Amino acid sequence: MRKILFAATMLAVGIPQVAPAKSVKSEFISAWTDRAARYLSDLKDRQANLQSTSAQADAAASAHSADAEQKVMQYIKASGEYGYAQGRSITLTAFQAFIKSKPSEARVDMWMQEQAQSIKDYGKQVDAKLDEVKAIQSDPEKQNSQTVLHLIGEHSFMNGLNKGMIDEILLIQQNMDTFNVARREESARRTAAWQALARSMSQMGESMQQPMQPPPPLIAPKTAQTTNCHTTGQNTTCTTM
């Protein structure tokens, strides 16, 4: 009987159901994982292209062929593209490793600041490499086709790497801004759902504690009564049947 009453109360109160769903964090981690995989695939393609164009540029420069300049430009472009792909990949990989420690929002901000400073410092190395390229190009005694070629390629790679890190850290910052807003909304929804559940459970408990009212007593139906009167002389006698 108590089980039946409990089930009936549950239906009457209408306890809300909290539907299972993916958390904001799990969705973002999945998106970062997918992006890291795309970066890795692109990085392999860029590396293969760099190796190919590097060999072609070396051969063309050594032979002083007519298309040497074209081959060198292709090599410089490939160096920059490979550096850019690597910059994005290593930055995202570093962030994925960091986020596994479940840092606070403030700690994430600090990490972003640290990365920005590291990128800024690396930019100084890129500028120094460019100065080195300019210096060797202006010195006839140091001008060697292979040396200059590799130095220019190295600068192109470093410049691409720096740009890739900058673009990725900016994207991660945008991701984290969206993540923090979504996580607060998720927390608010969960809080509201559990508060509604708590209210429903409280109402159910109050319903269970109310005493059951006894049924009203049965009242026998009234029957029709008949009165008979008899008169004898001056006396009248009545009887009820």
Salt bridges, closest charged atoms under 4 A:
ASP42 OD1 - ARG46 NE 3.36
ASP58 OD1 - HIS150 NE2 3.19
GLU81 OE1 - ARG46 NH1 3.16
GLU105 OE2 - ARG184 NH2 2.87
GLU114 OE1 - ARG107 NH2 4.00
GLU132 OE1 - LYS129 NZ 3.30
GLU154 OE2 - LYS129 NZ 3.30
GLU168 OE2 - ARG35 NH2 2.84
GLU168 OE1 - ARG88 NE 2.88
GLU186 OE2 - ARG190 NH2 3.53
